[in-house]
């Protein structure tokens, strides 16, 4: 029996079954032992992990890390008795090994950099201490890699120092590999980019396209008519999301989706919310007309919300704003992601956005001009470069679509200028001949398959297949069309990098932190690029901050997610052919929109709060009519003011002439004053003499009167005497 038991132990040891299950079990399926565990043990295990999170202050969303479940599976596969790595191992040995493995992945991109070129993305930001920090990343179609993080406090104010910093990163990547540098569009970055282009003629600098488009959205959002519409829409959403009954009532409706969804830019969130609100028009109108809503009619804001929701002009204005911003947001969606190289779509996207807005307003300049002016100003003054025109011309999806291709001279001139200034590795005459072949569809460009796939294939892949007859132009096109147009497609939460730049750490600790960030960020980049999809955690406080205006009762001051835009706007095409289809279905003239009503709406003055206006005039209709009348009167006053300003100089001349004449008259008056004074004195003397004569006459009259009375009295006496004598006789 003893020998038998020993034999069994030897067989078990020799087969290595225990070692196999310790290190190589299939973690995708639970073991029998795991299935037989009691619920109490499951709870205890979960609580042990939770307590570790709470004690170490680990963010709860760390469970969303792709490496969290892998770590749990590996621990479970080790079985009972596994000891975690020590502090020293995590800090030194394991970190060094992880950096080595990550560096191998990054180095594997270098072969791609040589073939397709790459874009250096300089993403500037400020930490909690307001220090300007710059993180440098390298983009190529194969993936994004993190290079370095720099504290630019002593650099950012000088264009020369910034240029030296950019040159250092260029040398790390390889100057012959770099095609494009994308940074912030501040004046110092712009000057540094120009200096770098002079130092490296093959490198082109441009500002971040997504940032420029965000500024367009911001500028349009600050227009008075847009602010008025957004304010009314916010009144509705704030009321809905701050009353549990209304929100629950709507959530019970069929096919309900939340109105407010955070975008990666606040300005895009505004117009996404307008689109979402318009999609819920029927549900909202059903709510405010239902008997259940009567309880809210006792609230002043409840009455205002009902008036807004039942006003068709409000919905018409929302629809027009969504139609205006649709092309811009679709372009932002393309530029703001790194799922595909976006440089070849910027020029076309801006061109289509401008034309789409004009068609929406049926080419009525008075309606579209304010919006086109904002877009053109940002596009011409800030974003447009020769590189964008060259990428547009070399994109076969647009070149071979003659009906919509932009034939403006700036396109071909941009391509030729780029070749003359940036291309020094090829004879320009050969490139010119090959451009003609490409334009006329000669050689391999004229293949039937090349024409059929010009819209469906990615541009850089199309050139690899069908550009063999024009090798020089093929190389140029691949290097241009493989680049990104913005630096915003990478991680935006840079708080993990703040500890690198603290001054209280010794050199060794600082190097370890750099290694830690290098490993951390490149792991996240690789995972993100492999999955190519981003989503928001339900408790993502940074995303919540972007929707305060729409859900918080006290409104405060008033960036884009691919998945959200898939639902809110036109679906992102799966192939490039859909990118060049017409937008008639979205902005056609047969849409049920009232442009004249929208024009009147643009005349509304937004100086006062909309809630106050509603309370003052009683209803939205009265408010609109009153505001329109006030605005018309204001316009008439403005015209009168302009007429006055036009005549101001002329009137000033008249005033000056009158002043001169008055002075002359005043001098003459002084000369005549003395004469008039003497004449006045003489007249006064004559008056006094006349007065004296009058007094004498009055005295004489009195004397005469007295004499007459005496005579009368005497005559009476005489008469009496004579009468007495007569009677006596």
PyMOL commands that set and color helices and strands:
alter all, ss='L'
color gray80, all
select helices_A, chain A and resi 2-15+17-24+32-35+39-55+60-64+68-78+87-108+110-116+159-173+187-199+209-221+224-241+244-251+266-279+281-288+291-298+300-309+312-335+343-360+365-383+386-394+396-399+409-422+428-440+443-446+448-452+459-466+471-481+495-501+507-531+541-545+548-551+562-568+576-580+584-587+595-602+610-617+620-646+648-728
alter helices_A, ss='H'
color red, helices_A
select strands_A, chain A and resi 118-126+132-140+143-151+178-183+204-207
alter strands_A, ss='S'
color yellow, strands_A
deselect
rebuild
show_as cartoon
